[in-house]
């Protein structure tokens, strides 16, 4: 970063063009909408994190002494709902994707700026419903809303929460729709599909799932609300309905939804790895199409959540096999990232540390997924902490790491200022250590038979649970630190300049922060992406 | 990746009032909007698809009840509504054509006719819902007197007592033919509730789309009245036409799935 000392902030950019509240609330600028989303989902991340902290606090001791079991049910439900629907689903697409996709393909904005703004307002409306349900005591269904528990037995505001998620789903649909149209119709001259950055490919694949899957969740929640509101038997067996149908419909969205969460993160990692290896990405086509393959396979594996729900053995065998198949494109990505680093000039800036974390933790999360896809083994570890650990290795160890890595990588582009590198490296390290301390013991707990969703447990599990809770407090430090120094850097950070990482890609060709129209003149693309090669100056990192 | 000057959009395009800043020219704008509408319709297909799947699952489980429920709804109204809706698709297509040609008065006329036909459809639907309300065929125990297909007190209407009809069905000539035993008839009649759940969920979701569509139509009439559409810019009318035709096509599937399963001849 020796080259950045003389950098200056551009005179006008998207942040300082207009300071009025109105110019933010009625903006069509994808970069400003990304910032609106950033503030919103950061709130929900810390809200969801607070519930997680309370869960870990309860689990310090074997006896259920801090909360009643009903309260505990609400805690893990609110943790899951907030984190899944109001943080993970929008995280990378709605913040980084919104900010970067138009710039990366050389467009002035997304194809539908008003729909983009509408998506944020819809998200806020859904969030308000969710918060209302929270204020009225919270919901204790689990984030999966299984019937007939959710539709008949519980006295909590399930309808309000269901409607909130239904509404927030449309925000996700509109984001996905906008990305698809933008990638198809708004690319700059010369930006062929074969030159699209891998981040764009990954978000495109995730958008396909948002557009095709979310409407099914919408209709499922509508039926759930109808059943609960009018007491009619759609899913409740007592009234003639079929609870397994609910599970099919719910997981038809909610399994692909985990790929909505992870695919954009994989896109971030592809960008970071190639930049800090100073090397052309290995197997561009394979990485690009493995994203599409994950999106396609992701739609035909949902019933692996239902192996013990009484589905037929033969369909379970098919779903088990297909679930194994998803591992192939996922592994393709990991191999390609590793091969990209091979013989590259690898440097260890903060985004790269998060990328390292991602590769290791995602690999563990992915491989333990294969345990769960195996029919026989799943019967043993279904609904245990093994599942919790697997899911969090992918979602926190994978997705949150990628999100933080991406935030660090593009922070200078978004704000024009560098974050403090020393603190950031420390935070990345703390996050990694804290994460493993939290979740690795849960693999063992689950394998030993500790079920999920209970506030009390036998005494022999205490040591591992204490380790996990201790790890959670370390992890919290790792998450709070970036929030502090990112805010600090807004005023005191070093001026970044247009391209602090010496990276390729159109987003680094414009000023930091970019002007409202992204580029002063429409760029013409003449090269493949990731053209890191011999012609490069060797000033970086020395 | 180099940056350089690109060709600027043609001058006449630049000055079109509907031209949005993010597009290079009007062609790109039209293609993007049209593509977006097709993707949106894809999401609609998935949403209705979930509902159709659930309908199908229960149709396989409770086929007799589906037949009985289907026979109790008014096929004449349903058929009339099908014609009304196909007619509205025609007037909508003409509206798009008039917009492309830039004929302002015809545009307004065809769009208003579409509103009229759409409203007629909803009116018929309201009559049908009212009949079902009187017959106590609204699922659940919340609305009206609660669901009752076995001769509830105060449930008026020719087909209100489905159990009775299953026990004593009549053939096409109005002559009574052997029916189901009383216990079986009662059970099937009670199970028609699930059919009515889907009848109301599917036609309700469809009607919601119609109501939204009519709302948008008013807005389009206003814009057409102000002569905003012409050969260079008619995307909103064209895209809305796609939406309207989609909603029609959904009905084309709903009509046989709900009204024509296997009707008992005399009704």
Interface residues (C-beta under 8 A of the other chain):
Chain A: X102 X107 X108 X109 X110 X111 X112 X113 X115 X173 X177 X178 X180 X181 X182 X184 X185 X186 X188 X189 X211 X212 X213 X214 X215 X216 X218 X219 X220 X222 X223 X226 X229 X230 X231 X232 X233 X234 X240 X241 X242 X245 X249 X252 X504 X505 X506 X509 X517 X519 X521 X522 X523 X524 X525 X526 X527 X531
Chain B: X1 X2 X3 X4 X5 X6 X20 X21 X22 X23 X24 X28 X31 X32 X33 X35 X36 X39 X40 X42 X43 X44 X46 X47 X48 X49 X50 X51 X53 X54 X57 X58 X61 X62 X139 X140 X141 X142 X143 X147 X191 X193 X194 X197 X201 X205
